[in-house]
């Protein structure tokens, strides 16, 4: 046998095509309909390669890939073909290199527009000459220098008070939920951005992002996301719930902080996210 492959695909017709093709070429193929179905084998590195469908029940393909990468160096290939009419994402097919998380090919269709992007060659260590990034600017153009040197570093929970201010909230640990890491992104002199990544029972669960001061108008954000967003009440504040294929998130402003609670575990529903917000407490 050439290699031992795991196919994670919930559609039997698609799975049969993959299995028949690879077995004909001499590969051993195991089929699973969900990522949790073969999780024990994945973490023990039984397989040489995992092919993962993006749209899966219980745990979506992107979350599965992230959990695999946290636990092993197993090679992953993502496969997808799905359609979203009247939404931000449209219809997308893409191929990804999961070692460096680079999209190698993408075909996107939205309304009557089709875009195809293919990288024929990628060299991560290339040396570019300075003139490659030189731009001829008109003599009467006004030039303004923007600070876009975002920096990120890991911080402790207690440091959030000095960085973001008194009264900042977080989801406390408990019931299997633990804080994996906290990252600070210094956006500019006036704005700070903190990400708190959580796991539950060792698997990615939620990410809480906090911006100080709050920068976005919730009503404008709802209009931007269109059919993928709806207005909800979060901790007695006007907020929005984004329910797109690749993003499920609660967003609200409270006490001059903007909170984004992103769902990493697809078994969560909006009521579960809302319950987590009610359990939030101030950082001490």
DRENTISE-199239 format. One line per field, with one value per atom (N, C-alpha, C): atom name; residue number from 1; residue in one letter; x negated, y, z negated. Coordinates in steps of 0.1 Angstrom, whole numbers, plus 5000, padded with zeros to 4 digits. Each point is the difference from the previous one (the first is absolute). Example, Ala and Ser with C-alpha at 12.3 -4.5 7.8 and 13.67 -1.06 7.14 Angstrom:
// residues 2
name = N CA C N CA C
resi = 1 1 1 2 2 2
resn = A A A S S S
u = 4868 5009 4991 5004 4991 5008
v = 4943 5012 5012 5011 5011 5011
w = 4922 5000 5000 5007 5000 4992
//
This chain:
// residues 284
name = N CA C N CA C N CA C N CA C N CA C N CA C N CA C N CA C N CA C N CA C N CA C N CA C N CA C N CA C N CA C N CA C N CA C N CA C N CA C N CA C N CA C N CA C N CA C N CA C N CA C N CA C N CA C N CA C N CA C N CA C N CA C N CA C N CA C N CA C N CA C N CA C N CA C N CA C N CA C N CA C N CA C N CA C N CA C N CA C N CA C N CA C N CA C N CA C N CA C N CA C N CA C N CA C N CA C N CA C N CA C N CA C N CA C N CA C N CA C N CA C N CA C N CA C N CA C N CA C N CA C N CA C N CA C N CA C N CA C N CA C N CA C N CA C N CA C N CA C N CA C N CA C N CA C N CA C N CA C N CA C N CA C N CA C N CA C N CA C N CA C N CA C N CA C N CA C N CA C N CA C N CA C N CA C N CA C N CA C N CA C N CA C N CA C N CA C N CA C N CA C N CA C N CA C N CA C N CA C N CA C N CA C N CA C N CA C N CA C N CA C N CA C N CA C N CA C N CA C N CA C N CA C N CA C N CA C N CA C N CA C N CA C N CA C N CA C N CA C N CA C N CA C N CA C N CA C N CA C N CA C N CA C N CA C N CA C N CA C N CA C N CA C N CA C N CA C N CA C N CA C N CA C N CA C N CA C N CA C N CA C N CA C N CA C N CA C N CA C N CA C N CA C N CA C N CA C N CA C N CA C N CA C N CA C N CA C N CA C N CA C N CA C N CA C N CA C N CA C N CA C N CA C N CA C N CA C N CA C N CA C N CA C N CA C N CA C N CA C N CA C N CA C N CA C N CA C N CA C N CA C N CA C N CA C N CA C N CA C N CA C N CA C N CA C N CA C N CA C N CA C N CA C N CA C N CA C N CA C N CA C N CA C N CA C N CA C N CA C N CA C N CA C N CA C N CA C N CA C N CA C N CA C N CA C N CA C N CA C N CA C N CA C N CA C N CA C N CA C N CA C N CA C N CA C N CA C N CA C N CA C N CA C N CA C N CA C N CA C N CA C N CA C N CA C N CA C N CA C N CA C N CA C N CA C N CA C N CA C N CA C N CA C N CA C N CA C N CA C N CA C N CA C N CA C N CA C N CA C N CA C N CA C N CA C N CA C N CA C N CA C N CA C N CA C N CA C N CA C N CA C N CA C N CA C N CA C N CA C N CA C N CA C N CA C N CA C N CA C N CA C N CA C N CA C N CA C N CA C N CA C N CA C N CA C N CA C N CA C N CA C N CA C N CA C N CA C N CA C N CA C N CA C N CA C N CA C N CA C
resi = 1 1 1 2 2 2 3 3 3 4 4 4 5 5 5 6 6 6 7 7 7 8 8 8 9 9 9 10 10 10 11 11 11 12 12 12 13 13 13 14 14 14 15 15 15 16 16 16 17 17 17 18 18 18 19 19 19 20 20 20 21 21 21 22 22 22 23 23 23 24 24 24 25 25 25 26 26 26 27 27 27 28 28 28 29 29 29 30 30 30 31 31 31 32 32 32 33 33 33 34 34 34 35 35 35 36 36 36 37 37 37 38 38 38 39 39 39 40 40 40 41 41 41 42 42 42 43 43 43 44 44 44 45 45 45 46 46 46 47 47 47 48 48 48 49 49 49 50 50 50 51 51 51 52 52 52 53 53 53 54 54 54 55 55 55 56 56 56 57 57 57 58 58 58 59 59 59 60 60 60 61 61 61 62 62 62 63 63 63 64 64 64 65 65 65 66 66 66 67 67 67 68 68 68 69 69 69 70 70 70 71 71 71 72 72 72 73 73 73 74 74 74 75 75 75 76 76 76 77 77 77 78 78 78 79 79 79 80 80 80 81 81 81 82 82 82 83 83 83 84 84 84 85 85 85 86 86 86 87 87 87 88 88 88 89 89 89 90 90 90 91 91 91 92 92 92 93 93 93 94 94 94 95 95 95 96 96 96 97 97 97 98 98 98 99 99 99 100 100 100 101 101 101 102 102 102 103 103 103 104 104 104 105 105 105 106 106 106 107 107 107 108 108 108 109 109 109 110 110 110 111 111 111 112 112 112 113 113 113 114 114 114 115 115 115 116 116 116 117 117 117 118 118 118 119 119 119 120 120 120 121 121 121 122 122 122 123 123 123 124 124 124 125 125 125 126 126 126 127 127 127 128 128 128 129 129 129 130 130 130 131 131 131 132 132 132 133 133 133 134 134 134 135 135 135 136 136 136 137 137 137 138 138 138 139 139 139 140 140 140 141 141 141 142 142 142 143 143 143 144 144 144 145 145 145 146 146 146 147 147 147 148 148 148 149 149 149 150 150 150 151 151 151 152 152 152 153 153 153 154 154 154 155 155 155 156 156 156 157 157 157 158 158 158 159 159 159 160 160 160 161 161 161 162 162 162 163 163 163 164 164 164 165 165 165 166 166 166 167 167 167 168 168 168 169 169 169 170 170 170 171 171 171 172 172 172 173 173 173 174 174 174 175 175 175 176 176 176 177 177 177 178 178 178 179 179 179 180 180 180 181 181 181 182 182 182 183 183 183 184 184 184 185 185 185 186 186 186 187 187 187 188 188 188 189 189 189 190 190 190 191 191 191 192 192 192 193 193 193 194 194 194 195 195 195 196 196 196 197 197 197 198 198 198 199 199 199 200 200 200 201 201 201 202 202 202 203 203 203 204 204 204 205 205 205 206 206 206 207 207 207 208 208 208 209 209 209 210 210 210 211 211 211 212 212 212 213 213 213 214 214 214 215 215 215 216 216 216 217 217 217 218 218 218 219 219 219 220 220 220 221 221 221 222 222 222 223 223 223 224 224 224 225 225 225 226 226 226 227 227 227 228 228 228 229 229 229 230 230 230 231 231 231 232 232 232 233 233 233 234 234 234 235 235 235 236 236 236 237 237 237 238 238 238 239 239 239 240 240 240 241 241 241 242 242 242 243 243 243 244 244 244 245 245 245 246 246 246 247 247 247 248 248 248 249 249 249 250 250 250 251 251 251 252 252 252 253 253 253 254 254 254 255 255 255 256 256 256 257 257 257 258 258 258 259 259 259 260 260 260 261 261 261 262 262 262 263 263 263 264 264 264 265 265 265 266 266 266 267 267 267 268 268 268 269 269 269 270 270 270 271 271 271 272 272 272 273 273 273 274 274 274 275 275 275 276 276 276 277 277 277 278 278 278 279 279 279 280 280 280 281 281 281 282 282 282 283 283 283 284 284 284
resn = X X X X X X X X X X X X X X X X X X X X X X X X X X X X X X X X X X X X X X X X X X X X X X X X X X X X X X X X X X X X X X X X X X X X X X X X X X X X X X X X X X X X X X X X X X X X X X X X X X X X X X X X X X X X X X X X X X X X X X X X X X X X X X X X X X X X X X X X X X X X X X X X X X X X X X X X X X X X X X X X X X X X X X X X X X X X X X X X X X X X X X X X X X X X X X X X X X X X X X X X X X X X X X X X X X X X X X X X X X X X X X X X X X X X X X X X X X X X X X X X X X X X X X X X X X X X X X X X X X X X X X X X X X X X X X X X X X X X X X X X X X X X X X X X X X X X X X X X X X X X X X X X X X X X X X X X X X X X X X X X X X X X X X X X X X X X X X X X X X X X X X X X X X X X X X X X X X X X X X X X X X X X X X X X X X X X X X X X X X X X X X X X X X X X X X X X X X X X X X X X X X X X X X X X X X X X X X X X X X X X X X X X X X X X X X X X X X X X X X X X X X X X X X X X X X X X X X X X X X X X X X X X X X X X X X X X X X X X X X X X X X X X X X X X X X X X X X X X X X X X X X X X X X X X X X X X X X X X X X X X X X X X X X X X X X X X X X X X X X X X X X X X X X X X X X X X X X X X X X X X X X X X X X X X X X X X X X X X X X X X X X X X X X X X X X X X X X X X X X X X X X X X X X X X X X X X X X X X X X X X X X X X X X X X X X X X X X X X X X X X X X X X X X X X X X X X X X X X X X X X X X X X X X X X X X X X X X X X X X X X X X X X X X X X X X X X X X X X X X X X X X X X X X X X X X X X X X X X X X X X X X X X X X X X X X X X X X X X X X X X X X X X X X X X X X X X X X X X X X X X X X X X X X X X X X X X X X X X X X X X X X X X X X X X X X X X X X X X X X X X X X X X X X X X X X X X X X X X X X X X X X X X X X X X X X X X X X X X X X X X X X X X X X X X X X X X
u = 4992 5008 4991 5004 4993 5001 5012 5002 5013 5002 5013 5007 5011 5008 5012 5004 5013 5008 5012 5009 5011 5002 5011 5009 5011 5010 5014 5010 5013 5009 4996 5008 4996 5009 4995 4996 5007 4997 4986 4997 4987 4989 5003 4991 4997 5010 4997 4991 5001 4992 4985 4998 4986 4995 5008 4995 4996 5009 4997 4988 4998 4989 4987 4999 4988 4996 5010 4998 4995 5005 4996 4985 4995 4986 4991 5006 4992 5000 5008 5000 5010 4997 5010 5008 5013 5009 5010 5001 5010 5010 5012 5010 5007 5001 5007 5010 5011 5010 4999 4993 4997 4986 4995 4986 4999 5011 4999 5000 5005 5001 4987 4989 4987 4990 5004 4991 4989 5002 4990 4989 5004 4990 4992 5007 4993 4989 5003 4990 4989 5002 4990 4991 5003 4992 5001 5012 5002 4999 5004 5001 4988 4998 4989 5006 5013 5006 5015 5005 5014 5006 5011 5007 5013 5002 5011 5009 5013 5010 5002 5002 5002 5013 5011 5013 5004 4998 5002 5010 5007 5009 4991 5005 4993 4988 4991 4988 4996 5001 4997 4985 4998 4986 4989 5003 4989 4996 5011 4997 4993 5004 4993 4985 4997 4986 4992 5006 4993 4997 5009 4998 4990 5000 4990 4986 4999 4987 4995 5009 4996 4994 5005 4996 4990 4998 4990 4996 4990 4995 5005 5011 5006 5003 4998 5003 5015 5005 5014 5003 5010 5005 5015 5003 5014 5007 5012 5008 5014 5005 5013 5006 5014 5008 5014 5002 5013 5005 5013 5005 5008 4998 5007 5006 5012 5007 5004 4997 5004 4993 4987 4993 4986 4992 4987 4991 5001 4990 5003 5012 5003 4997 4997 4996 4985 4993 4986 4995 4989 4992 4986 4993 4986 4992 4987 4990 4990 4996 4992 4988 4988 4989 5000 5003 5002 4987 4989 4987 4998 5001 4998 5014 5011 5013 5001 4996 5000 5010 5009 5010 4992 5000 4993 5009 5013 5009 5013 5007 5013 5009 5012 5010 5012 5004 5010 5011 5013 5011 5010 5003 5010 5008 5013 5009 4994 4997 4995 4985 4993 4986 4993 4990 4992 4986 4993 4986 4992 4989 4992 4986 4994 4987 4991 4989 4991 4986 4993 4986 4992 4993 4992 4987 4995 4987 5000 4996 4999 4987 4992 4987 5000 5000 5001 4987 4989 4987 4995 5008 4995 4995 4990 4995 5005 5006 5006 4991 4998 4993 5009 4994 5008 5009 4995 5008 5013 5001 5013 5011 4998 5010 5000 4994 5000 5012 5006 5012 4998 5003 5000 5012 4998 5011 5001 5012 5002 4994 4996 4993 5010 5013 5009 5008 4995 5006 4996 5009 4997 4997 4989 4995 5001 5006 5001 4994 4992 4994 5009 5004 5009 4992 5003 4993 5007 4995 5006 4991 4991 4991 5006 5011 5007 4990 4999 4992 5009 4996 5008 4991 5004 4992 5010 4995 5008 5000 5011 5001 5007 5000 5007 5014 5009 5014 5000 4992 5000 4994 4992 4995 5011 5011 5011 5005 5000 5005 4992 4986 4991 5001 5003 4999 5014 5011 5013 5008 4997 5007 5008 5005 5008 5013 5006 5013 5001 4988 5000 5005 5008 5006 4993 5001 4995 5009 4999 5007 4991 5004 4992 4998 4989 4998 5010 5003 5009 5008 5005 5007 4993 4987 4992 4995 5004 4995 4987 4990 4987 4995 4992 4994 4987 4999 4988 4989 5004 4990 5007 4993 5006 4990 5004 4991 5004 4990 5002 4996 5008 4997 5001 4989 5000 5003 5012 5005 4995 5001 4994 4999 4996 4998 5013 5011 5013 5008 4997 5008 4992 5005 4993 5010 4995 5008 4995 5008 4996 5008 4994 5006 4998 5011 4999 5005 4992 5003 5003 5012 5004 5001 4997 5003 5010 5007 5008 4997 4995 4996 4989 4991 4989 5002 5012 5004 5004 4996 5003 5015 5004 5014 5005 4994 5004 4988 5002 4990 5007 4995 5006 4990 5005 4991 5006 4991 5004 4993 5007 4994 5003 4990 5002 4993 5007 5014 5008 5013 5009 4999 4999 4998 5011 5008 5010 5014 5008 5014 5007 5008 5006 5010 5008 5010 4993 4989 4993 4994 4996 4994 5011 5012 5011 5003 5000 5003 4989 4987 4989 5001 5004 5001 5013 5010 5012 5007 5003 5008 4993 4987 4992 5000 5007 5000 5014 5003 5012 4998 5009 4999 5004 4993 5003 4996 5006 4997 4989 4989 4989 4997 5002 4998 5007 5012 5008 4995 4992 4995 5004 5002 5002 4988 5001 4989 5005 4991 5003 4995 5006 4996 4997 4987 4996 5001 5008 5001 4997 4987 4996 4993 4997 4994 4987 4992 4986 4999 5011 4999 5013 5000 5011 4995 5006 4995 5010 4999 5007 4992 5005 4993 5009 4994 5007 4990 5006 4992 5005 4991 5004 4989 5004 4991 4988 5002 4989 4990 5004 4992 5009 4993 5007 4996 5010 4998 5004 4991 5004 4998 5010 4999 5002 4989 5001 5001 5008 5003 4989 4992 4991 5005 5009 5006 5014 5002 5012 5012 4998 5012 5007 4993 5006 5011 5010 5010 5001 5008 5000 5004 5009 5004 4988 4992 4988 4990 4999 4991 5006 5013 5006 4999 5001 4998 4986 4990 4986 4998 5007 4999 5006 5010 5006 4991 4991 4991 4987 4999 4988 4998 4988 4997 4988 4998 4990 4986 4990 4986 4996 4994 4995 4985
v = 4988 5012 5013 5010 5012 5008 5002 5008 4997 5004 4998 5013 5001 5013 5000 5011 5001 5011 4996 5010 5003 5013 5005 5007 4994 5005 4995 5008 4996 4996 5003 4997 4986 4990 4987 4999 5008 4999 5006 5011 5006 4990 4995 4991 4988 4994 4988 5003 5012 5004 5001 5006 5002 4986 4992 4987 4991 4999 4992 5004 5014 5005 4997 5002 4998 4985 4992 4986 4994 5005 4995 5004 5010 5004 4993 4992 4992 5005 5011 5005 4993 5000 4995 5012 4999 5011 4996 5008 4999 5012 4997 5011 5002 5013 5005 5011 5000 5010 5013 4999 5011 5000 5011 5001 4992 5000 4994 4985 4995 4985 4993 5006 4994 5008 5008 5009 4993 4988 4993 4995 4996 4995 5012 5012 5011 5005 5001 5005 4990 4987 4990 4998 5009 5000 4986 4994 4988 5002 5012 5003 5009 4999 5008 5013 5000 5012 5000 5012 5001 5010 4996 5008 5005 5013 5005 5009 4996 5009 5012 5012 5012 4999 4996 5000 4986 4999 4987 5002 4990 5001 4998 5005 4999 5009 4999 5008 5003 5014 5003 4997 5000 4995 5009 5014 5009 4998 4998 4998 4986 4990 4987 5002 5007 5002 5007 5010 5007 4991 4992 4990 4990 4995 4991 5006 5012 5007 5003 5002 5002 4987 4989 4987 4992 5003 4992 5008 4994 5006 4993 4993 4992 5009 4995 5007 5001 5012 5002 5006 4995 5006 5004 5013 5004 4999 4995 5000 5006 5007 5007 5004 4999 5005 5003 5012 5004 5013 5003 5013 5007 5013 5009 5011 5000 5010 5012 5012 5012 5003 4995 5002 5006 5003 5006 4990 4987 4991 4995 4999 4995 4985 4995 4987 4999 4991 4999 4986 4998 4988 5004 4994 5003 4988 5001 4990 5007 4994 5006 4991 5007 4993 5002 4990 5002 5000 4998 5001 5015 5009 5014 5008 4993 5006 5010 4996 5008 4995 5008 4995 5000 4988 4998 5003 4997 5003 5003 5010 5004 5004 4994 5004 5006 5012 5007 5005 4997 5005 5008 5012 5008 5008 4997 5006 4996 5010 4996 5002 5000 5002 4987 4996 4988 5004 4996 5003 4987 4998 4989 5004 4996 5004 4987 4999 4988 5005 4995 5002 4989 5003 4990 4997 5010 4997 5009 4995 5008 4997 5011 4999 5009 4994 5008 5007 4997 5006 5009 5004 5009 5013 5005 5013 5010 5011 5010 5012 5005 5013 5011 5011 5011 5006 5001 5007 4992 4988 4992 5007 5006 5006 5015 5006 5014 5004 5011 5004 5015 5002 5014 5008 5010 5008 5014 5004 5013 5011 5011 5011 5007 5000 5007 4991 4988 4990 5003 4999 5002 4986 4999 4987 5001 4990 4999 4986 5001 4987 4994 4988 4993 4989 4999 4990 4987 4991 4987 4989 5003 4990 4994 4991 4994 4990 5000 4990 4991 4988 4991 4993 4998 4993 4994 4989 4994 5007 5001 5007 4992 5004 4993 5007 4993 5005 5013 5001 5012 5012 4998 5012 5007 4993 5006 5013 5001 5013 5012 4998 5011 5003 4990 5002 5005 4995 5003 5010 4999 5009 4992 5007 4993 4996 4989 4996 4990 4997 4991 4986 4993 4987 4989 4988 4988 4988 4989 4988 4992 4998 4993 4985 4994 4985 4992 4988 4991 4991 4989 4990 4996 4997 4995 5011 5013 5011 5006 5001 5005 5011 5009 5010 4994 5000 4994 5011 5012 5010 5014 5011 5013 5008 5007 5007 5015 5008 5015 5004 5007 5007 5015 5007 5014 5006 5004 5005 5014 5009 5014 5006 5012 5007 5001 5000 5001 4988 4989 4988 4988 4991 4988 4988 4989 4988 4988 4993 4988 4988 4989 4987 4991 4993 4990 4987 4990 4987 4990 4994 4990 4986 4990 4986 4994 4990 4992 4985 4994 4986 4998 5010 4999 5004 5003 5004 5014 5007 5014 5002 5011 5002 5013 5011 5014 5009 5011 5011 5013 5006 5013 5011 5009 5012 5012 5009 5012 5012 5010 5012 5012 5008 5011 5012 5011 5002 4993 4999 4994 5009 4993 5007 4999 4989 4998 5003 5005 5002 4987 4995 4987 5000 5010 5001 5000 5007 5000 4987 4992 4987 4990 5002 4991 5002 5013 5003 4994 5000 4995 4985 4993 4985 4996 5008 4997 4988 4990 4988 4992 5002 4991 5006 5011 5005 5004 4999 5004 5008 5008 5008 4991 5000 4993 5008 4997 5006 4992 5006 4994 5008 4993 5007 5013 5000 5012 5012 4996 5009 4996 5010 4997 4994 4988 4993 4993 4992 4993 4986 4991 4986 4997 4997 4997 4985 4995 4986 4997 5000 4997 4986 4994 4987 4999 5010 5000 5009 5006 5008 5001 4996 5001 5008 5012 5009 5009 5004 5010 5013 5011 5013 5010 5007 5010 5010 5012 5010 5001 5001 5002 5007 5012 5008 5004 5004 5004 4989 4988 4988 4994 4995 4992 4986 4991 4986 4992 4991 4990 4986 4992 4987 4990 4994 4992 4985 4993 4986 4992 4992 4990 4986 4997 4987 5001 4993 5001 4994 4993 4994 5011 5011 5012 5006 5006 5007 5014 5009 5014 5000 4992 5000 4996 4991 4997 5011 5008 5011 5011 5002 5010 4995 4988 4995 5003 4998 5003 5015 5009 5014 5004 4993 5003 4995 4991 4995 5008 5010 5008 5009 5002 5008 5009 5010 5010 4993 5005 4995 5007 4993 5006 4999
w = 5000 5000 5000 5008 5001 4987 4995 4988 4994 4987 4993 4999 5007 5000 4992 4994 4994 5007 5005 5006 4991 4997 4991 5009 5004 5009 4997 4998 4995 5012 5012 5012 5006 4999 5005 5014 5009 5014 5003 4994 5001 4994 4988 4994 5008 5006 5009 5011 5006 5011 4996 4988 4995 4997 4992 4996 5012 5010 5011 5008 5001 5008 4993 4987 4993 4998 4998 4998 5014 5011 5013 5002 4994 5001 4990 4991 4991 4986 4997 4986 4991 4987 4991 4995 5001 4996 4990 4989 4990 5001 5000 5002 4986 4997 4988 5004 4994 5003 4991 4989 4991 4995 4996 4995 4986 4992 4987 5002 5011 5002 4999 5005 5001 4992 4990 4994 4993 4993 4994 5009 5012 5010 5005 5002 5005 4990 4987 4991 4997 5003 4999 5012 5010 5013 5007 5000 5008 5015 5004 5015 5004 5013 5007 5005 5003 5006 4997 4996 4998 5010 5007 5009 4993 4999 4991 5009 4999 5006 4992 5005 4993 4992 5006 4994 4994 4987 4993 4988 4996 4988 4988 4988 4987 4999 5009 5000 5014 5004 5014 5004 5013 5004 4996 4999 4996 4986 4991 4986 4998 5008 4999 5004 5010 5005 4989 4994 4989 4988 4997 4989 5003 5013 5004 4999 5005 5000 4986 4990 4986 4994 5005 4994 5008 5013 5007 5013 5007 5012 5012 4998 5011 5012 5012 5012 5003 5004 5002 5013 5007 5012 4998 5002 4999 5013 5000 5013 4997 5010 4998 5013 4999 5012 4994 4997 4994 5005 4999 5006 4989 5000 4991 5008 5003 5008 4991 5005 4993 4988 4998 4988 5003 4990 5002 5008 4997 5005 5014 5004 5013 5002 5012 5002 5001 4993 4999 5001 5008 5000 4997 4991 4998 4995 5003 4997 4991 4989 4990 4996 4999 4994 4985 4992 4986 4992 5006 4993 4997 5010 4999 5000 5001 5001 5011 5012 5012 5009 5006 5010 5013 5006 5013 5012 4999 5011 4994 5006 4995 5012 5001 5010 4992 5002 4993 5010 4997 5008 4991 5004 4993 5010 5000 5010 5014 5009 5013 5002 4988 5000 4996 5008 4997 5000 4989 4999 4997 5008 4998 4997 4989 4996 4998 5007 4999 4998 4989 4998 5007 5010 5007 4993 4993 4993 4988 4988 4988 4993 4999 4993 4988 4988 4988 4996 5006 4996 5011 5009 5011 4995 5007 4998 5011 4995 5009 5000 5012 5001 4996 4995 4995 5010 5013 5010 5004 4995 5003 4993 4989 4992 5001 5011 5002 5009 4995 5007 5005 5012 5006 4995 4993 4994 5008 5003 5006 4992 5006 4993 4991 5003 4992 4990 4999 4990 4986 4991 4986 4994 4993 4994 4985 4994 4986 4995 4990 4995 4990 5001 4991 4992 4987 4992 5001 5008 5002 4995 4991 4995 4988 5002 4989 4994 4987 4993 4990 4999 4992 4990 4988 4990 4990 4993 4990 4987 4993 4988 4990 4987 4989 4999 4994 4998 4992 4989 4992 5007 5011 5007 5008 5002 5009 4994 4987 4993 5004 4999 5004 5015 5008 5014 5006 4995 5005 4991 4987 4990 4990 4990 4989 5006 4995 5003 5012 5006 5011 4996 5008 4997 5007 4995 5006 4996 5007 4997 4990 4988 4990 5004 4995 5002 4991 5004 4993 5009 4995 5007 5013 4998 5011 5010 4997 5009 4994 5007 4996 5010 4995 5008 5006 5013 5007 5001 5004 5001 5001 4997 5001 5008 5011 5009 5000 5000 5001 5014 5007 5013 4999 5000 4999 5013 5002 5013 5003 4991 5002 4986 4999 4987 4992 5006 4993 4998 5007 5000 4997 4991 4997 5003 5003 5004 4993 4993 4992 5005 5002 5004 4988 4996 4990 5006 5002 5006 4990 5001 4990 5006 4992 5003 4991 5004 4992 5001 4989 5001 5010 5001 5009 5015 5003 5014 5001 5011 5002 4998 4992 4996 5004 4995 5004 5000 5006 4999 4997 4989 4996 5004 5009 5004 4994 4994 4993 5006 5004 5006 4990 4997 4992 5006 5002 4998 5012 4998 5010 5013 5011 5013 5010 4999 5011 4995 5009 4997 5004 4990 5002 5011 5002 5010 5014 5001 5013 5003 4990 5002 5004 4995 5004 5015 5004 5014 5009 4995 5008 5002 4990 5002 5006 5001 5008 4994 5008 4996 4990 4998 4991 4986 4997 4987 4995 4987 4995 4986 4997 4987 4989 4989 4988 4988 4988 4988 4993 4996 4994 4987 4988 4987 5000 5004 5000 5009 5010 5010 5014 5009 5014 5006 5006 5006 5013 5005 5012 5000 5006 5001 5015 5003 5014 5002 5009 5002 5015 5003 5014 4999 5012 5000 4993 5002 4994 4988 4995 4989 4992 4987 4991 4989 4997 4990 4995 4987 4993 4999 5004 4999 4993 4990 4993 4993 4997 4993 4986 4990 4986 4993 4993 4992 5008 5012 5009 5005 4998 5005 5011 5011 5010 4998 4999 4997 5013 5004 5011 4994 4999 4994 5012 5005 5012 4996 5007 4998 5007 4993 5006 5000 4991 4999 5007 5011 5008 4993 4989 4993 4992 4998 4993 5008 4994 5007 4993 5006 4995 4986 4995 4986 4991 5005 4992 4999 5011 4999 4991 5000 4991 4986 4997 4986 4995 5009 4996 4997 5008 4997 4986 4996 4987 4989 5003 4989 5000 5008 5001 4987 4996 4988 5003 4991 5001 4997 5008 4997 4987 4991 4987 4999
//
